[in-house]
Each structure stands twice: as C-alpha cells, then as structure tokens.
Amino acid sequence: MSTMEFKEGFNEIDWLNNYFDSEDKIDRENIRSVLYFALMWNMFEALACQRSANVRAIEEKVNDIYCRNLLRSEDFIPYLEYFQNRYLTAGQVNETFDKLRFRDHDKKELVKNVMQGELDDPNNIVLALLLVVFRLRNNLFHGEKNIYRLNFQIDNFKVANQILAKFLTLLKQ
C-alpha cells in the first residue's frame, strides 16, 4: 500500500491561479482547448511521427499524404487564413510570427512564404500549418508560453486542434 496521500477535490486550475496570483486568471472553460491540445498532439506524435516529432518527420508524413492524393488546399485554407491574420501585417510577417521562435532547421522561410501566399500548393500549406502547430507545441511544453496568459492563446489552440484532427483523419484513410 502506498504511503502517498491524495487530496480529494484537488483543483488544478484553482491551484494554478493561486500560485501565479495574477489578475489574469486561467478560465476553466477556455483552458480546455489547451488541455485537449496535449491529447491531440500526443496522438499526432505517436501516429504521424512514430513518437519523435521533428521537422523532418512531419515533412515526411505530409509528403506521404500528399503522394496519396489526399491533400486539398481548400480543406486547410480557413486555418491558413487564421494564421495569416495573426502573423502578417501589411503582407509581411510581424512580431507575433517571430514569437513562434523558429529554430535554425525549422523551415521558417517556407512557413513565411506560405503565410505571404508565395507558396500555395497543398503540400506546402499543410506542412507550414503543421510547423506552426509544432512551434506552438514547443513553446507551450518548453515554457515559452506563460501559463497564466493562456487565456489569450485559446483560439490558437482551437485552430491547432482542428488542423491536427483534419491531418489525423487523412492519415487514417
């Protein structure tokens, strides 16, 4: 028998809000999209990337789906438009785009070119979207995103969840 005691009724959200003691409280309903993102990403990494997500693994899986003629730009345009509205100002990438914190081998130029409409084939659109989702994941899981400010990121995670769901559905075909 374990000697560890579990507190009945422990509420993680209340604990987080008390811990940060900030005016910006984490909203229980809004945060669901971030929590679901953790589950959706887990599925994506396991099923699409053989438990090791990286730019190359994502690109290989996108190419595989593309070669099977399953990618259609129109299925992903609403997500692209969402991120274009977020990451472009007057047709150029903005400071918010820079906050994705692309690393040297993350295909930042490809993502930028897709966002600016210079690359518009389904393969590059889907790859760029998944790379943005990958950056959201890295920024969340590696502490770049302030937990007590996640209420301002909810739409990003809702869109990311939809992108992952659409891609995982194609992967299953």
C-alpha positions as CSV (number, residue, x, y, z in Angstrom):
1,M,0.0,0.0,0.0
2,S,1.3,3.4,-0.9
3,T,2.1,6.0,1.7
4,M,1.3,8.8,-0.6
5,E,-1.8,10.7,0.2
6,F,-4.1,12.1,-2.4
7,K,-6.1,15.2,-1.6
8,E,-9.8,14.6,-2.5
9,G,-11.2,17.5,-4.5
10,F,-7.8,18.9,-5.6
11,N,-8.5,21.5,-8.3
12,E,-5.6,22.1,-10.6
13,I,-7.0,25.3,-12.1
14,D,-7.5,26.9,-8.7
15,W,-4.0,25.8,-7.6
16,L,-2.5,27.4,-10.7
17,N,-4.5,30.6,-10.2
18,N,-3.4,30.8,-6.6
19,Y,0.2,30.0,-7.5
20,F,0.5,32.8,-10.0
21,D,-1.6,35.2,-8.0
22,S,-2.2,37.3,-11.2
23,E,-5.1,39.4,-12.2
24,D,-5.3,37.3,-15.4
25,K,-6.9,34.1,-14.0
26,I,-7.0,30.9,-16.0
27,D,-10.5,30.4,-17.1
28,R,-11.7,26.8,-16.6
29,E,-13.8,26.6,-19.7
30,N,-11.4,28.4,-22.1
31,I,-8.4,26.3,-21.0
32,R,-10.0,23.1,-22.3
33,S,-8.6,23.7,-25.8
34,V,-5.1,23.8,-24.4
35,L,-5.7,20.6,-22.4
36,Y,-7.2,18.9,-25.5
37,F,-4.2,20.1,-27.5
38,A,-1.9,18.0,-25.3
39,L,-4.0,14.9,-26.1
40,M,-4.2,15.7,-29.8
41,W,-0.5,16.4,-30.1
42,N,0.2,13.1,-28.3
43,M,-1.9,11.3,-31.0
44,F,-0.2,13.2,-33.8
45,E,3.3,12.5,-32.5
46,A,2.5,8.8,-31.9
47,L,0.7,8.1,-35.2
48,A,2.3,10.5,-37.6
49,C,5.8,10.8,-36.2
50,Q,6.5,7.4,-34.6
51,R,6.8,9.1,-31.2
52,S,9.5,11.5,-32.3
53,A,8.1,14.7,-33.8
54,N,10.6,16.9,-35.6
55,V,10.5,18.9,-38.8
56,R,11.8,16.1,-40.9
57,A,9.3,13.6,-39.5
58,I,6.4,16.0,-40.1
59,E,7.6,16.8,-43.6
60,E,7.9,13.1,-44.5
61,K,4.4,12.4,-43.3
62,V,2.9,15.4,-45.1
63,N,4.7,14.2,-48.3
64,D,3.3,10.7,-47.8
65,I,-0.3,12.0,-47.5
66,Y,0.4,14.3,-50.5
67,C,1.6,11.4,-52.6
68,R,-1.6,9.5,-51.8
69,N,-3.5,12.4,-53.3
70,L,-5.3,13.1,-50.1
71,L,-4.3,16.8,-49.6
72,R,-6.6,19.5,-50.9
73,S,-5.7,23.2,-50.2
74,E,-9.3,24.2,-49.7
75,D,-9.6,21.8,-46.7
76,F,-6.9,23.9,-44.9
77,I,-7.4,27.4,-46.2
78,P,-9.5,28.6,-43.2
79,Y,-6.7,27.6,-40.9
80,L,-4.1,29.3,-43.1
81,E,-6.3,32.5,-43.2
82,Y,-6.5,32.4,-39.4
83,F,-2.7,32.3,-39.1
84,Q,-2.2,34.9,-41.9
85,N,-4.4,37.3,-39.9
86,R,-2.3,36.6,-36.9
87,Y,1.2,36.6,-38.3
88,L,1.0,39.1,-41.2
89,T,0.8,42.9,-41.1
90,A,0.5,44.6,-44.5
91,G,1.6,41.3,-46.2
92,Q,4.8,40.9,-44.1
93,V,5.4,38.7,-41.2
94,N,5.2,40.5,-37.9
95,E,6.5,40.4,-34.4
96,T,3.9,37.8,-33.4
97,F,5.4,35.5,-36.1
98,D,8.8,36.0,-34.6
99,K,7.4,34.9,-31.2
100,L,7.0,31.4,-32.7
101,R,10.7,31.1,-32.0
102,F,11.7,29.1,-35.1
103,R,15.0,27.3,-34.7
104,D,17.6,27.1,-37.4
105,H,16.2,24.0,-39.1
106,D,12.5,24.6,-38.7
107,K,11.8,25.8,-42.2
108,K,10.9,29.3,-41.1
109,E,11.3,30.6,-44.7
110,L,8.9,28.0,-46.1
111,V,6.3,29.0,-43.4
112,K,6.9,32.7,-44.1
113,N,6.4,32.1,-47.9
114,V,3.2,30.2,-47.3
115,M,1.9,32.8,-45.0
116,Q,2.7,35.5,-47.6
117,G,0.9,33.5,-50.3
118,E,4.1,32.8,-52.3
119,L,3.7,29.1,-51.9
120,D,0.1,27.9,-52.3
121,D,0.3,24.2,-53.1
122,P,-1.5,21.9,-50.6
123,N,1.8,20.1,-49.7
124,N,3.5,23.4,-48.5
125,I,0.3,24.8,-47.0
126,V,-0.2,21.7,-44.8
127,L,3.5,21.5,-43.9
128,A,3.6,25.2,-42.9
129,L,0.4,24.8,-40.8
130,L,1.8,21.7,-39.0
131,L,5.1,23.5,-38.4
132,V,3.3,26.4,-36.8
133,V,1.4,23.9,-34.6
134,F,4.8,22.3,-33.8
135,R,6.1,25.7,-32.7
136,L,3.0,26.3,-30.6
137,R,3.7,22.8,-29.0
138,N,7.3,23.6,-28.4
139,N,6.6,27.0,-26.9
140,L,3.9,25.5,-24.7
141,F,5.8,22.5,-23.5
142,H,9.1,24.2,-23.1
143,G,7.9,27.1,-21.0
144,E,7.9,29.9,-23.6
145,K,4.2,30.5,-23.2
146,N,3.2,32.0,-19.9
147,I,0.6,29.6,-18.3
148,Y,-1.2,32.5,-16.6
149,R,-1.6,34.2,-20.0
150,L,-3.0,31.2,-21.9
151,N,-6.5,32.7,-22.0
152,F,-5.1,34.9,-24.7
153,Q,-3.9,31.8,-26.7
154,I,-7.2,29.8,-26.8
155,D,-8.0,30.5,-30.4
156,N,-4.6,29.4,-31.5
157,F,-5.1,26.0,-29.7
158,K,-8.6,25.6,-31.1
159,V,-7.2,26.1,-34.6
160,A,-4.3,23.8,-33.9
161,N,-6.6,21.1,-32.6
162,Q,-8.7,21.3,-35.8
163,I,-5.5,21.1,-38.0
164,L,-4.3,18.0,-36.1
165,A,-7.8,16.4,-36.3
166,K,-8.0,17.0,-40.1
167,F,-4.5,15.7,-40.7
168,L,-5.0,12.6,-38.4
169,T,-8.3,11.9,-40.3
170,L,-6.4,12.0,-43.6
171,L,-3.7,9.8,-42.1
172,K,-6.2,7.2,-41.2
173,Q,-7.5,6.9,-44.8
